[in-house]
Amino acid sequence: GSALEKPLEHIEGAAKRAANLTRQLLAFARRRPGKREVSDLNVLLRSTLSMLQPLLGEDVTLELVLPGTACCVRVDSGQIEQVIMNLLVNSRDAMPRGGSISVNLAPILPDESRPANQSLSPGEYFCVSVCDSGLGMTSEVLERVFEPFYTTKEVGQGTGLGLATCYGIVQAHGGAIEAESEPGRGSTFRFYLPCAEEAAEEVRGPAASVSGAPSTGTILVAEDEPMLLPLAVTLLRRLGYTVLEARDGVEALQVAAAHEGSIDLLVTDVIMPRMGGCELGAELRRARVGTPVLFATGYSDEASLDTGPYPEGMGLIRKPFSASALAAKVEEMLGRQL
């Protein structure tokens, strides 16, 4: 009921759009998925459409058609959700006066038809199709629809990265994507993902709430971004932790050396001036053996950390992260149950 509610919602929405655009740029540039897990496309589609349906507008009818069996794929679920979101938003924008969108999921056997313009390895695939009743596209637009920075939208209404990002993500997952359209007859986008042999792992729901009991322990936070450092420090102190803060790796080592008590966890940015997070983590673990380290990074390429698989006592959280995500990860690193 506060007068600040709507302005805060606009601020949050702008921040999420900025974060999403950054993810699109990184995904397109690297064309490499992050952590892959076996997921059921039925669950991914239901959850993504449930989230997006209110944003499509009351004049858009959304239909979801799913098979009666699990459709397991090994994917970075966040990136596949991004593909689904981009296709739905693209369809919505093609229907300025409203219309209908149909999303279908179906298995594709080896002897069935495949995308004519892209080669797929032999095997079974799942096909997700997004069909709309929008304005459609000419053959000239259709030929360039997956090109980066190509857009038919007015300035300020599109970046030309949405469909190019879809193309890069699907290709990196060993799949393919295609489009069909005619002016005045709507558009259909289909993307194909290879089946996973394993059964789907349990898909996680919303992030668990933080435990009600006050947390204890001392955490050293190293972050060079002036906005993020006080935010992280404030969040952790509200949870009950004692927090030491530093603006880069060199200062963090000085703070640690001057602190007489224990340091239960280091939360550090990866890229910082003078000394980055990887070197800081190694130096602190030499001085204080066994100190767990939580890396925070906005980069999509984990190889940039130069750590390979994370050893015991080390972990990663992606920026931007929510307060609940940071709290949950910290408790996980400290071996506490939510």
N, C-alpha and C positions, 0 to 999 in steps of 0.2 A: 503493500500500500504506500510505500514511500515515493516521493516525487523523484527520487534518484533511480528508481527501478528501471524505467525505460532508457535513460541515458547510459546506465551501466550495461544494459543488454546490448545497446548499440556498440559500446566500447568492446565488449566481449566478442561480439560478432565480427568487428573489424580485425581484432587480434587473431581470431580463428581463420579468417580469410587470408590474412598476411602469412600465417603459419602454413596454410595449405598451399599458397602460391610458392613459398620457399621449398616445400616438399616436392612440388611438381618440377621446379627447376632442378633440384638435386636428382630426382628420379630420372628425368630426361637426360641430364648430363652424364650420369653414371650408367644408366640402363642396367642396374644390378639390384636385385631384391635384397632386402635385409634378412632377418631371421625367418626361416621357413618352417612351418608346422603343418601337420595334416589337419585340414578343416573340412567341414561339410558345407558345400556351396548353398544348400538349402538354408542353413542357419545364417550364413553371411548375407544372403539376399533378403531374408526376412528382417533381420536386424537393421540393415542399411535402409531398406525401403520404409520401415517403420519410423526411422529417424527423419527421413527426407520428405515423407508424404506431406506433412504440414507446410513445408517450404515450397512445394510445387504450386500451391494456390488452390482455392476452392473450385476453380473452373477447369481443373485437370483431373481426369479420372485415371486412377492407377490400378492396373490388374496384374496379379502375380500368379503364374502357372508353374507349379513344381511337380516333379515326379514323385511317386510314392516310396522311393528308396533313397538311401543316403548317396550323395555325390561327393566322394572324398578326393581332395586335391592337396598337394603339398605346395603351400604358397605363403607369401608374406600377406597375411589377411588384411593388414592396414592398406597395402597397396592395391589389393583387389577391390576392397571397399571404395578406394579412390577411383578406380576404373568405373565401377557401377555408378558412383556419384556423378562423375564427369559426363557419362552418357545420359543420365537422367536430366541433369541440368541443361545439357545440349538440346535434348528433346523438348524440355519446357520452353527454352528460348525460341525454338522453332514454331511455337504455338502461341503467338501474342494474344489471340482471342480465346484461348483455352482449347481443349481437345482431350485425347486419350493416349495413354502410354501403356503398352503391354510388355511385361518382362517374362520371358519363358526360359526354363532350364530343361535340358534334355541330354541324354547320353548319345554319343556319336560313335558307332562301331567302325572298325578299320575299313570295311568295304563301302561305307556310306560317303556321301559327297563332302568335300572339304573346300576351303577357300581356294579359288582358282588362281589367285595372284600370289600365294605364299605357300611354301613347302612345309609340310609337317612330317615329323618322323612317324614311322608306322606305330600303330597302337590305338588304344581307346582314349577318347576325349569326351569332355563335357562342353556343351555349347550353351552360352547365355546370349539370348537375343533381346534387344530393346527396340520395340517398334512404336512409332508415334504417328499421329495423324496431322503432322505439321505441314509447313510450307513446302518441304522437299528441297532438293538441290539439283542444279543443272549438272550435266556431265563434266563440264569444265571445273566446277567446284568440287565435284566428287573425286576427281583425279588428284586434287591437292589437299583433301580434307585432313590427312594425317601429317601434313608438313608442319614443322614447328614455326610458330609466329604467323601462320596464315590464318586469317579470320575474315569473315564477311560482316562481322558486327561493327557497330559504330565505335569511334574512339572512346575509350573509357568503359566499354561494355564487355570487352573480351581481350584476352592476352594472346590467343592463338596457341596456347600451350596445352589446353585440356585434352584434345584428341591425340596430339603428338605424345603426350605423357601416357595416355592409354596404350598407344602403339608400343612405346618403349617398355612399359611394365609387362604387357602380355608377351612380347617377344622374349624378354629376359626370363620369363617363366616357362619357356619352351612351347608357347602357344602361338596363336595368330589372331588377327582381327580384320574384319572386312565391313564394308558398308554398301548398301543399296538404296537408291533414291531416285525419284522423278519429281519434277516441279508439280506442286499441287497434290501429290499423292503420298506425302509423308516420307519417312526414312526408316531404315532398319539397320542396326549395327549388331554384328555377331562377333563374339570372341570365344576362342576355343582354348581350353586348358587340359593338359594331360591328366588322366586318372592316376590316383595314388593307390598303390597296392595295400597300404596299411589302412586300418580302420581309423576313423577320425578321432582325434583326441577331444576331450571335453572342451567345448568352446567356453571361454570365460565370459561371464556377464559383466555388469558394471563394476568398477573398482570397489573393493570392500572398504567400508568406512573404517576410520582409524579407531583403534581401541580406546575406550573411555579412560582407562587408567593413565595417570601421568607417566611420561617416559623419563628415564634417567640415563645419564651418561654424558660424556663430553665429545663434541663434534667440532672438528676444524673444517671450516668452509673456505675454499680458495676460488675466487671468481673475479675477473677483471672488469666485467660489465657493471657500470655504476648502478644500473637499475636492478639487476638480478641479485647482487650480493646482499643488500639490505632486505630484499624480499625473502630470500632463502633463510637468512639469519632470523628474521622475525617469525617465519613459519615454524622453524625448529624450536625457537625459544618458547613459543606458545604451546608447543607440545610437551614442554618440560625439560628439554635438553639444555645443558650448558654449552654455549656456542662460542668458539674462537673464530675470528675472521681475518682474512688476508686478501690482498688485491692481486697477488701473483705468487708463483712458486717460491721465489727467494724470500719474500715476506712471510710466507707460510712456514718455512723452515725456521726463520727467526722467532716467530710466535711459538712454534712447537718447542724450540730450545729453551725459551724463557718460561714455559709452562711447567710447573713442578709436578702436577698430577698426571693422571693417565689421559690418553687420547683414544677414545673408543672407536672413532671412525673419521676418515678423511673424505670429504665431499669436494671434488675438484673439477673445475673446467679443464678441458683438454688443451685448448689453444689459449695461451696467455703470454704476455711479454716477459722477457728476461728468463723465465723458466716455465715450461708447460707442465700440464698435469701428469704426463707419463713419467717425466724425470722426477717431479716432486714426489709422486707415489713411490718410486723406487728408492729415493733418498730417505723418505720418512720411514719406510719399512725396514731399511738398514739400521736407522737410529732407534726405531721402536719396533722391534720384531713382532710380526703378527698383526700389526694395525690394518684393519680392513680399509679398502679404498673404493669409493664409488665415483666413477667418472661420469660427468655430465657433458653431453655434446649435442650439437645440432647437425653434425655431419652424418650423412647416411652411410658412409663407407667406414665400417668398423676397422678395416685394415689400416686406416690412418692413425690408429692408436699404437701401432707397432707392438702389439702385445700377443697377437695370435689368439688362441683360445684363452679365456681368462682363467688364471690360476685361482686356487681357493682363496677366499677373502677379498676378491676383486669383482666389481660389477659395473653395470652401465645403465644410465637412465637417459632417455632422449629428451632434448629440448624441442619445443616448449613443454613443460610438464605442469600438471595441476598440483595443488597443495596436497590432495589426498594421494596422488601418485608418488610424490616425494616422501611423504610420511610412511606409506606402505613399503617403499623400497628401503628406506633407512631402517625400519623395523626388521625387514627381511635380512639386511646386511648384519644387523646386530643379533640375529638369531632369535627374534621374538615373534610370537604368534599374534596375528590380528584377531 
